[in-house]
Amino acid sequence: MLQIKQSPDKPRPPPVDDNTTQDSPSKINLSSPRNRLGPVVVFIARASNLKDHNYPNAEINSSQMHEYLRSLLIITVAEHRKRFGLLGLRPHKMQTIIQPAHNRVSALSRVGKYLVMALEEARASKTECIFVLHGWDGWTTDRMTIAELCQQFCDVPFSFHVYANRGTPREFYEVNAHKVNAYFRHMVTLDDPGVVGDRSTALYIRILEALPTLQYAKNYPVLSEAEKGALSMYDKRFAGIYEKDELESPKPEVAKSDAPKPGV
């Protein structure tokens, strides 16, 4: 059992080994009539800026960048369906974001409101909410953004399915959002049994803590070589490789005003 610090002044999420947060319903048979709609699933892709794409000769505007991110999500949706099958009859949602990963996502922003609405739908339907992230930082690396959103919906089963670039094709990692919240709120540590036993969640926490340090890596030895080597197995950026995808596709001849074509 995890040793969780009690706070008399603040409500806390369910224990991280509680049945409501232990296993994602994506691992459970959702064929019963009561669960026919299935979980609320939101596919999320993020770009840091308008140059954050795989077409170096293209200059694109905000609308074209959102189209580019949606093209990545089309691939993610297809791969998610291969891995998890049809989770229910509820239509999935898509959210594209243009801002640096370390920036705070305001609850009053378009993105913040959209994600809150998805979790509210899951609460009303008494089902799980799954954020499917294109990359470890496909949504945000800001601790408080994640912790505050989880805290509002501590009664809702909540998971991240991270589509990360370990090899080709990418792989999915199932992360328990409430355990992440508990860690960011200093209620559990990485060596707690409930976190250690959930390898994908522990890995997600380690990578989210390490990714912001990459910009300092050339000047400051923030990560040990052993840690960089371990994490580079799951994200090539730790090995100094910054290509986002290894999918082979013809490179289009893009004029400066043209949008990148889908199929990356």
Backbone bond lengths (Angstrom), bond angles and torsions (degrees), N, CA, C in turn:
res aa  C-N    CA-C-N  psi(-1)  N-CA   C-N-CA  omega(-1)  CA-C   N-CA-C  phi
1 M - - - 1.465 - - 1.525 109.57 -
2 L 1.324 116.79 136.60 1.455 119.88 -178.88 1.520 111.52 -71.43
3 Q 1.301 115.43 143.96 1.448 120.86 174.73 1.524 107.75 -90.32
4 I 1.324 117.15 106.40 1.457 121.81 -175.85 1.517 109.50 -111.41
5 K 1.314 115.40 130.59 1.447 120.15 -179.99 1.526 110.20 -70.75
6 Q 1.309 116.52 130.16 1.450 121.67 179.12 1.521 110.17 -86.14
7 S 1.312 116.24 141.32 1.460 121.30 175.81 1.518 108.17 -125.86
8 P 1.332 118.85 112.01 1.467 120.43 -176.65 1.513 112.90 -67.69
9 D 1.328 118.40 -18.66 1.459 120.39 -174.42 1.520 113.78 -96.91
10 K 1.320 117.31 -16.79 1.458 119.35 -174.80 1.525 110.40 -125.61
11 P 1.350 116.49 139.31 1.463 118.31 173.26 1.517 109.06 -68.55
12 R 1.304 117.46 150.33 1.452 120.04 179.81 1.525 110.01 -123.76
13 P 1.342 117.23 156.52 1.459 119.79 177.78 1.517 110.97 -66.53
14 P 1.324 117.76 165.83 1.464 119.48 177.51 1.521 110.14 -57.90
15 P 1.344 117.91 154.64 1.463 119.69 176.35 1.522 109.58 -52.45
16 V 1.333 116.24 142.11 1.454 118.13 -173.12 1.520 113.11 -70.64
17 D 1.333 118.02 -10.34 1.452 118.96 173.64 1.522 111.60 -105.58
18 D 1.348 116.68 13.92 1.449 121.60 176.89 1.529 109.51 -70.54
19 N 1.329 117.39 151.18 1.458 120.76 -176.93 1.524 112.88 -61.55
20 T 1.335 117.95 -24.51 1.457 119.84 -178.13 1.515 112.39 -72.31
21 T 1.324 117.80 -18.52 1.464 120.14 -178.57 1.521 112.79 -125.80
22 Q 1.321 118.28 3.88 1.460 119.62 -174.93 1.521 112.34 -73.76
23 D 1.338 117.83 -50.49 1.454 120.56 -176.56 1.516 110.30 -124.90
24 S 1.308 114.72 139.71 1.454 120.92 176.11 1.519 109.17 -70.38
25 P 1.348 117.63 137.32 1.463 119.00 174.52 1.516 113.59 -59.54
26 S 1.336 118.27 -12.34 1.461 119.65 174.56 1.525 110.53 -65.79
27 K 1.345 116.54 -16.11 1.456 120.74 177.60 1.526 111.80 -93.25
28 I 1.342 115.95 -3.79 1.457 121.47 -173.51 1.520 109.23 -111.42
29 N 1.305 116.96 151.11 1.459 121.10 177.46 1.517 109.92 -65.58
30 L 1.329 116.73 118.61 1.460 121.36 -178.38 1.521 111.73 -103.09
31 S 1.325 116.97 23.55 1.454 120.23 -173.34 1.522 113.69 -85.65
32 S 1.333 118.79 -8.90 1.458 120.00 -179.06 1.521 109.94 -67.58
33 P 1.338 117.99 150.21 1.461 120.86 -177.22 1.522 113.01 -56.12
34 R 1.332 117.86 -34.05 1.456 120.91 -176.88 1.526 111.58 -65.90
35 N 1.341 116.67 -25.57 1.455 120.93 -176.13 1.530 113.00 -112.98
36 R 1.293 117.00 23.47 1.467 119.27 -174.03 1.527 112.53 -59.39
37 L 1.332 117.88 -36.67 1.462 119.56 -179.47 1.522 111.85 -69.81
38 G 1.331 116.75 -28.72 1.451 120.02 178.54 1.520 112.56 77.67
39 P 1.344 116.96 -170.72 1.467 121.77 -176.67 1.524 111.90 -74.06
40 V 1.331 115.26 165.19 1.461 122.04 170.41 1.526 106.58 -87.03
41 V 1.333 117.26 117.81 1.461 121.88 -174.97 1.530 109.14 -116.36
42 V 1.344 115.81 124.85 1.461 121.84 178.91 1.532 108.35 -119.07
43 F 1.318 117.07 119.53 1.460 122.14 176.00 1.530 108.56 -90.95
44 I 1.341 116.34 128.04 1.467 121.46 -172.55 1.522 110.18 -127.26
45 A 1.342 116.33 131.88 1.467 122.38 172.57 1.519 108.17 -133.00
46 R 1.337 116.26 144.17 1.458 121.40 -175.19 1.521 110.68 -132.36
47 A 1.334 116.16 144.23 1.463 122.58 169.74 1.519 108.01 -121.95
48 S 1.321 116.51 143.52 1.460 119.85 -178.60 1.530 112.01 -71.38
49 N 1.350 116.14 -34.65 1.464 121.45 -178.52 1.522 108.09 -161.76
50 L 1.331 117.07 -174.69 1.460 120.82 -176.07 1.524 113.14 -75.90
51 K 1.335 118.24 -4.57 1.460 121.38 175.99 1.523 111.93 -102.10
52 D 1.316 117.27 1.04 1.462 122.44 -174.83 1.531 110.27 -85.93
53 H 1.343 115.44 70.10 1.465 121.14 179.36 1.521 108.70 -150.30
54 N 1.315 116.46 175.34 1.468 121.03 -173.84 1.518 114.15 -94.79
55 Y 1.320 117.97 16.53 1.454 121.87 -179.80 1.529 108.90 -121.70
56 P 1.343 117.85 86.20 1.469 121.47 -171.54 1.519 114.29 -62.38
57 N 1.328 118.52 -22.64 1.461 120.36 -178.41 1.525 112.96 -91.00
58 A 1.323 117.01 1.50 1.463 120.29 -176.87 1.520 110.85 -101.64
59 E 1.312 115.53 135.19 1.457 121.34 171.17 1.526 106.38 -110.88
60 I 1.309 116.32 119.33 1.458 119.74 -173.21 1.518 110.43 -124.54
61 N 1.329 114.88 158.77 1.452 120.18 178.70 1.530 109.85 -96.24
62 S 1.311 116.23 -177.67 1.464 121.15 -175.18 1.528 111.99 -62.48
63 S 1.335 116.82 -43.46 1.471 119.95 -179.30 1.517 110.93 -62.81
64 Q 1.337 116.84 -40.53 1.456 120.63 179.66 1.526 111.53 -68.52
65 M 1.327 117.57 -34.62 1.457 120.17 176.90 1.524 110.83 -65.40
66 H 1.323 116.93 -41.07 1.469 119.07 176.91 1.526 110.60 -62.79
67 E 1.331 117.87 -37.26 1.465 121.16 176.13 1.526 110.48 -63.53
68 Y 1.319 116.05 -41.97 1.463 120.85 178.35 1.535 110.58 -61.10
69 L 1.324 117.03 -45.26 1.460 120.45 179.34 1.526 111.45 -64.97
70 R 1.326 116.38 -37.27 1.467 118.80 177.27 1.528 110.89 -64.66
71 S 1.344 116.97 -33.79 1.467 119.16 177.31 1.532 110.85 -64.51
72 L 1.336 117.26 -34.92 1.464 120.53 174.75 1.523 111.01 -66.82
73 L 1.324 116.18 -36.75 1.458 119.90 -179.18 1.527 111.96 -71.31
74 I 1.322 117.71 -28.99 1.465 119.75 175.67 1.529 109.80 -60.22
75 I 1.338 115.71 -41.83 1.469 120.38 175.99 1.529 110.22 -64.91
76 T 1.334 115.78 -43.64 1.466 120.24 -178.54 1.520 111.13 -62.22
77 V 1.334 117.12 -42.05 1.463 121.01 178.37 1.528 110.53 -60.09
78 A 1.331 116.64 -45.38 1.462 120.49 -178.88 1.526 111.33 -63.11
79 E 1.338 116.48 -43.13 1.457 119.48 179.97 1.526 111.69 -69.50
80 H 1.315 116.75 -35.39 1.471 120.31 177.21 1.523 110.14 -63.82
81 R 1.329 116.60 -40.64 1.462 119.92 178.50 1.531 110.79 -64.07
82 K 1.349 117.01 -38.33 1.460 119.59 177.02 1.524 111.28 -62.85
83 R 1.335 115.65 -40.75 1.472 120.21 -174.69 1.523 112.61 -77.77
84 F 1.337 117.46 -42.56 1.462 120.13 -171.77 1.526 113.63 -111.31
85 G 1.327 117.23 -9.76 1.450 119.12 -177.28 1.519 111.82 74.79
86 L 1.319 115.67 -167.39 1.464 121.18 178.04 1.518 108.57 -85.39
87 L 1.330 116.68 114.68 1.462 120.63 -175.11 1.523 112.50 -83.12
88 G 1.296 117.52 -14.53 1.461 121.29 -179.36 1.512 109.93 169.65
89 L 1.314 115.74 -173.80 1.458 121.20 -176.89 1.524 113.14 -95.02
90 R 1.319 117.38 -4.47 1.459 120.67 -178.42 1.534 110.48 -71.23
91 P 1.327 119.58 129.48 1.482 120.24 177.87 1.526 110.51 -62.72
92 H 1.328 115.84 140.79 1.460 118.96 177.63 1.523 110.10 -77.46
93 K 1.334 115.41 166.35 1.464 122.79 -179.96 1.523 108.70 -117.94
94 M 1.337 116.41 159.25 1.460 121.42 176.08 1.522 109.75 -130.86
95 Q 1.325 115.47 141.99 1.459 121.51 177.14 1.524 109.10 -139.08
96 T 1.324 117.27 124.06 1.465 121.77 176.48 1.523 108.78 -112.84
97 I 1.333 115.67 143.47 1.460 121.79 -172.25 1.522 109.18 -132.88
98 I 1.331 117.02 137.23 1.464 121.60 172.79 1.523 107.93 -121.49
99 Q 1.322 116.15 98.33 1.458 122.74 174.11 1.518 108.24 -175.64
100 P 1.335 118.25 155.18 1.471 120.22 179.37 1.519 111.67 -59.05
101 A 1.321 115.77 146.97 1.466 120.83 -175.58 1.522 112.60 -61.62
102 H 1.361 117.23 -32.63 1.461 119.27 -175.11 1.533 112.65 -81.18
103 N 1.321 118.40 -7.67 1.464 120.65 -179.35 1.519 111.65 -72.11
104 R 1.301 115.14 147.03 1.464 121.35 176.16 1.522 109.59 -69.07
105 V 1.321 117.65 135.47 1.465 122.58 174.22 1.518 107.09 -97.03
106 S 1.307 116.90 106.18 1.455 121.23 -176.34 1.527 111.03 -66.75
107 A 1.331 115.51 140.28 1.462 120.41 176.29 1.522 111.44 -64.87
108 L 1.339 117.43 -18.78 1.458 121.70 -179.45 1.529 112.43 -93.21
109 S 1.336 117.41 -4.68 1.454 120.44 179.39 1.521 110.62 -77.37
110 R 1.336 115.43 168.58 1.470 120.17 177.57 1.526 110.77 -58.15
111 V 1.339 116.21 -45.62 1.459 120.85 -179.34 1.523 110.56 -64.56
112 G 1.337 116.13 -47.33 1.455 120.25 -178.75 1.521 112.32 -58.93
113 K 1.315 116.97 -45.30 1.467 120.87 -179.86 1.527 111.25 -64.20
114 Y 1.336 116.87 -38.85 1.457 120.82 -178.61 1.532 110.91 -64.26
115 L 1.332 116.28 -43.70 1.460 119.89 -178.71 1.526 111.55 -69.82
116 V 1.327 116.51 -36.21 1.465 119.90 175.98 1.525 110.00 -63.77
117 M 1.330 117.38 -41.17 1.465 120.45 178.92 1.526 111.18 -61.85
118 A 1.329 117.50 -37.42 1.460 120.29 178.16 1.527 111.12 -64.17
119 L 1.330 116.45 -43.38 1.462 119.78 178.77 1.530 111.41 -68.63
120 E 1.328 117.40 -35.14 1.460 120.15 175.87 1.526 111.05 -64.77
121 E 1.325 116.44 -36.99 1.467 120.23 176.37 1.527 110.50 -63.84
122 A 1.337 116.72 -41.49 1.460 120.31 178.24 1.522 110.74 -64.11
123 R 1.321 116.73 -41.21 1.471 120.29 178.22 1.526 110.82 -62.25
124 A 1.331 116.42 -46.81 1.465 120.21 -178.98 1.523 111.55 -63.93
125 S 1.337 116.24 -33.55 1.464 120.80 -178.87 1.524 112.58 -88.38
126 K 1.332 116.90 -3.51 1.461 122.27 -178.14 1.527 110.70 54.97
127 T 1.324 114.69 49.30 1.458 120.92 -179.85 1.517 109.65 -136.31
128 E 1.318 116.93 -179.25 1.462 122.68 -178.98 1.524 110.69 -85.20
129 C 1.329 115.46 154.99 1.454 122.00 169.73 1.530 107.93 -115.69
130 I 1.328 116.22 131.34 1.461 121.93 -179.96 1.519 108.80 -121.97
131 F 1.332 117.11 123.46 1.454 121.99 169.75 1.530 106.82 -96.25
132 V 1.325 117.49 118.01 1.459 121.69 176.60 1.524 107.25 -97.22
133 L 1.331 117.20 112.67 1.458 122.79 -172.01 1.520 110.76 -102.10
134 H 1.327 117.04 129.85 1.467 121.53 175.14 1.527 107.27 -83.62
135 G 1.317 115.47 86.78 1.465 121.55 -177.08 1.520 110.75 102.66
136 W 1.337 115.61 155.67 1.466 120.55 -177.95 1.525 111.82 -58.36
137 D 1.336 117.09 -36.89 1.459 120.88 179.25 1.527 110.93 -106.84
138 G 1.330 116.10 32.43 1.458 120.67 179.86 1.504 114.29 -67.80
139 W 1.336 117.00 -13.71 1.461 121.05 175.24 1.528 109.44 -115.26
140 T 1.306 117.83 -70.34 1.466 122.27 -179.06 1.521 109.12 -162.04
141 T 1.335 116.04 155.56 1.463 121.12 170.01 1.523 110.63 -110.09
142 D 1.322 117.51 4.75 1.464 121.51 -179.97 1.526 109.78 -74.41
143 R 1.323 115.82 119.11 1.464 120.68 -175.43 1.527 113.01 -59.23
144 M 1.327 115.80 -45.03 1.458 118.67 -174.05 1.522 112.12 -69.53
145 T 1.333 117.09 -32.51 1.464 119.28 175.92 1.518 110.37 -59.66
146 I 1.336 115.86 -46.60 1.465 120.09 -179.51 1.519 111.22 -68.23
147 A 1.339 116.27 -47.34 1.459 120.30 -175.40 1.526 112.20 -64.62
148 E 1.334 117.05 -42.20 1.460 119.33 -178.17 1.518 112.04 -67.77
149 L 1.335 117.22 -37.89 1.458 119.24 178.64 1.523 110.61 -67.88
150 C 1.333 116.88 -43.05 1.464 120.19 177.49 1.519 111.20 -61.41
151 Q 1.339 116.22 -40.33 1.452 120.63 -176.37 1.523 111.83 -63.87
152 Q 1.333 116.58 -37.01 1.469 120.05 178.97 1.520 112.18 -63.96
153 F 1.341 115.71 -26.55 1.461 119.81 -173.31 1.523 110.57 -125.56
154 C 1.343 115.39 44.61 1.462 119.61 -178.48 1.531 112.15 -67.20
155 D 1.333 117.20 -13.07 1.460 121.24 177.81 1.521 112.97 -90.92
156 V 1.333 117.19 -3.98 1.465 122.29 -176.46 1.525 109.50 -104.75
157 P 1.331 119.32 125.02 1.467 119.68 172.30 1.535 109.12 -57.97
158 F 1.324 117.03 127.69 1.458 121.22 -166.94 1.523 108.97 -141.16
159 S 1.338 116.77 124.22 1.468 121.93 -177.81 1.520 111.14 -133.02
160 F 1.338 115.21 154.68 1.455 122.19 167.34 1.528 107.44 -111.77
161 H 1.322 116.79 130.25 1.455 121.07 169.31 1.523 105.91 -106.22
162 V 1.331 116.34 105.95 1.462 120.81 -173.44 1.524 109.16 -95.05
163 Y 1.341 115.80 121.18 1.459 122.33 178.64 1.519 107.03 -94.11
164 A 1.340 115.97 93.02 1.459 121.22 -168.55 1.522 111.16 -107.85
165 N 1.346 115.01 156.36 1.462 119.75 -170.34 1.518 114.10 -93.39
166 R 1.301 115.47 58.05 1.457 119.62 169.90 1.529 107.18 -89.17
167 G 1.317 116.25 101.84 1.452 119.99 -178.48 1.518 112.03 74.72
168 T 1.320 116.33 -169.37 1.451 122.70 179.43 1.512 108.28 -130.56
169 P 1.324 121.11 125.53 1.463 123.61 -2.36 1.521 111.49 -76.63
170 R 1.322 115.03 179.90 1.458 119.89 176.48 1.524 110.71 -65.04
171 E 1.329 115.54 168.73 1.456 121.43 177.46 1.521 109.12 -125.01
172 F 1.336 115.65 157.87 1.458 121.10 177.37 1.526 110.15 -98.45
173 Y 1.347 114.59 138.54 1.461 122.01 175.94 1.529 107.89 -122.62
174 E 1.319 116.61 124.83 1.461 121.85 -177.67 1.528 109.76 -90.83
175 V 1.325 115.64 117.72 1.464 122.16 -173.33 1.528 109.11 -116.41
176 N 1.325 115.73 134.51 1.456 121.88 177.61 1.529 108.99 -86.23
177 A 1.330 116.95 108.54 1.463 121.53 -174.79 1.522 111.96 -62.79
178 H 1.322 118.35 -34.19 1.465 120.18 -178.11 1.530 112.08 -71.49
179 K 1.317 117.10 -30.30 1.462 119.05 173.29 1.531 110.19 -68.97
180 V 1.320 117.00 -38.37 1.462 120.79 176.33 1.525 109.91 -61.16
181 N 1.327 116.22 -44.28 1.460 121.18 177.97 1.528 110.76 -59.99
182 A 1.327 115.98 -45.19 1.465 119.80 -179.71 1.526 110.90 -61.22
183 Y 1.331 116.90 -38.94 1.466 120.26 178.68 1.529 110.79 -67.46
184 F 1.323 117.41 -47.86 1.463 120.25 -178.48 1.523 111.96 -64.21
185 R 1.311 117.84 -24.57 1.462 121.54 177.53 1.526 111.78 -92.62
186 H 1.325 116.75 10.99 1.467 123.30 175.82 1.520 111.81 61.20
187 M 1.323 116.40 33.01 1.456 121.16 177.27 1.525 111.54 -94.45
188 V 1.333 116.62 -22.20 1.453 122.21 174.17 1.532 107.40 -139.44
189 T 1.313 116.41 165.95 1.463 121.60 176.83 1.530 109.12 -120.78
190 L 1.324 115.51 168.86 1.459 119.21 -177.95 1.523 113.32 -65.23
191 D 1.341 117.61 -20.19 1.457 119.13 -179.96 1.525 112.66 -93.40
192 D 1.338 117.89 5.57 1.460 120.00 174.77 1.528 109.55 -68.73
193 P 1.320 118.43 141.30 1.478 121.16 -175.67 1.526 113.68 -55.91
194 G 1.330 117.20 -38.62 1.450 119.67 -178.25 1.509 113.52 -67.79
195 V 1.334 117.10 -24.15 1.466 121.20 176.49 1.524 109.63 -88.90
196 V 1.327 116.67 -44.96 1.459 120.34 179.57 1.519 110.72 -58.65
197 G 1.349 116.10 -39.25 1.459 120.36 -179.48 1.509 114.13 -73.44
198 D 1.319 117.00 -11.51 1.469 121.90 178.23 1.517 107.02 -110.19
199 R 1.310 116.43 84.86 1.468 121.37 -168.22 1.525 112.61 -62.46
200 S 1.324 117.60 -38.93 1.460 119.61 -178.82 1.521 111.32 -66.18
201 T 1.330 117.23 -39.30 1.463 120.74 178.77 1.525 110.36 -67.10
202 A 1.330 117.76 -44.93 1.461 121.05 178.20 1.530 110.66 -61.62
203 L 1.326 117.14 -40.45 1.456 121.33 178.94 1.526 111.18 -65.12
204 Y 1.327 116.57 -41.58 1.467 121.40 178.53 1.534 110.57 -59.43
205 I 1.319 116.12 -44.67 1.466 120.13 179.44 1.531 110.61 -62.74
206 R 1.333 116.95 -45.90 1.469 120.64 -179.59 1.523 111.31 -60.41
207 I 1.325 116.25 -44.18 1.463 119.39 -176.92 1.518 110.88 -70.26
208 L 1.333 118.10 -40.10 1.463 119.56 178.75 1.522 111.73 -64.62
209 E 1.317 117.33 -30.21 1.456 119.70 176.31 1.526 111.42 -75.54
210 A 1.329 116.98 -31.52 1.461 120.31 -173.96 1.520 113.62 -88.78
211 L 1.332 118.79 -30.44 1.463 120.67 -175.19 1.533 113.31 -56.48
212 P 1.335 119.76 -44.30 1.471 118.03 -179.70 1.525 114.32 -63.26
213 T 1.337 117.55 -16.52 1.467 120.09 -178.62 1.528 112.42 -82.58
214 L 1.340 117.94 -10.42 1.461 119.80 -175.08 1.526 112.11 -61.14
215 Q 1.328 117.10 -33.91 1.463 119.46 -177.89 1.531 112.12 -67.97
216 Y 1.327 116.83 -18.71 1.468 120.26 178.91 1.525 112.34 -99.68
217 A 1.348 116.40 -4.37 1.462 120.13 -170.14 1.527 112.95 -61.66
218 K 1.351 117.88 -30.95 1.457 119.71 -177.52 1.523 112.38 -70.10
219 N 1.323 115.93 -27.20 1.467 119.77 -175.76 1.525 113.78 -108.12
220 Y 1.333 116.38 -25.19 1.458 119.90 -176.95 1.524 109.43 -131.92
221 P 1.309 117.46 132.91 1.469 120.26 178.95 1.530 110.84 -77.76
222 V 1.331 115.73 72.77 1.467 120.30 -175.25 1.520 111.09 -68.60
223 L 1.340 116.67 -42.53 1.457 121.45 -179.57 1.522 109.66 -108.95
224 S 1.307 116.14 145.05 1.457 119.75 174.40 1.526 108.87 -70.22
225 E 1.324 115.94 158.65 1.464 119.83 178.39 1.521 110.57 -62.34
226 A 1.326 116.46 -35.27 1.468 119.97 179.54 1.532 110.80 -64.66
227 E 1.337 115.95 -43.33 1.465 119.20 179.79 1.524 110.79 -67.90
228 K 1.335 116.94 -41.33 1.467 119.79 177.50 1.526 110.45 -60.60
229 G 1.314 115.86 -42.15 1.456 119.26 179.61 1.513 112.29 -64.73
230 A 1.342 115.59 -40.37 1.468 119.34 179.56 1.523 111.27 -66.08
231 L 1.334 116.65 -44.11 1.461 120.00 -176.71 1.524 112.31 -74.42
232 S 1.338 117.00 -26.91 1.464 119.32 179.88 1.520 112.20 -66.40
233 M 1.325 117.08 -16.41 1.459 120.38 174.31 1.523 111.15 -67.10
234 Y 1.330 115.87 -22.99 1.464 120.61 -175.07 1.522 113.15 -113.53
235 D 1.314 117.32 -15.90 1.464 121.12 175.96 1.517 107.37 -151.07
236 K 1.328 115.91 117.68 1.461 120.55 -172.86 1.519 113.37 -65.94
237 R 1.329 117.79 -18.31 1.465 119.22 179.92 1.519 112.58 -61.14
238 F 1.325 116.99 -27.27 1.461 119.58 178.21 1.529 111.45 -71.32
239 A 1.334 116.46 -16.61 1.460 120.74 175.75 1.521 111.26 -98.83
240 G 1.344 116.69 7.95 1.450 120.84 179.15 1.507 114.47 83.60
241 I 1.335 117.24 15.02 1.468 122.08 178.90 1.521 107.92 -107.99
242 Y 1.322 117.08 120.99 1.455 120.10 -170.65 1.523 114.04 -111.35
243 E 1.334 118.09 4.16 1.461 118.59 174.20 1.518 108.35 -65.54
244 K 1.307 116.22 134.08 1.462 120.04 -175.48 1.509 112.68 -80.62
245 D 1.335 117.34 -31.14 1.453 120.14 -175.61 1.521 110.05 -139.59
246 E 1.320 115.38 150.56 1.449 121.44 177.24 1.519 111.00 -111.45
247 L 1.334 117.58 12.66 1.446 120.64 -179.66 1.528 109.39 -68.00
248 E 1.318 116.70 129.32 1.450 120.19 -178.73 1.523 109.51 -82.69
249 S 1.314 116.35 127.00 1.449 121.49 177.39 1.517 107.47 -154.02
250 P 1.324 117.64 152.50 1.462 119.33 179.33 1.509 110.94 -62.93
251 K 1.335 115.91 136.77 1.451 119.86 179.69 1.526 109.46 -83.50
252 P 1.318 117.81 115.85 1.454 119.99 -176.01 1.520 111.42 -72.35
253 E 1.307 115.22 152.07 1.453 120.44 172.48 1.519 106.85 -86.47
254 V 1.302 115.66 104.72 1.457 120.76 -171.90 1.509 109.46 -107.38
255 A 1.317 116.17 122.53 1.459 119.77 173.00 1.506 108.85 -71.38
256 K 1.301 115.86 162.75 1.457 118.70 -175.21 1.514 112.78 -59.12
257 S 1.314 118.74 -27.54 1.457 120.97 -177.48 1.513 112.53 -95.11
258 D 1.364 117.14 -3.40 1.458 119.35 -175.97 1.508 110.97 -85.77
259 A 1.334 115.11 151.44 1.471 120.60 174.81 1.507 109.14 -83.65
260 P 1.323 118.11 149.21 1.460 119.95 173.92 1.512 110.76 -64.61
261 K 1.322 115.15 145.40 1.453 119.25 -178.19 1.510 109.99 -87.07
262 P 1.350 116.81 149.70 1.463 119.83 179.14 1.518 111.20 -67.99
263 G 1.338 114.48 168.79 1.443 119.90 177.60 1.503 113.03 105.78
264 V 1.370 115.66 16.85 1.461 119.44 -179.64 1.515 109.35 -67.91
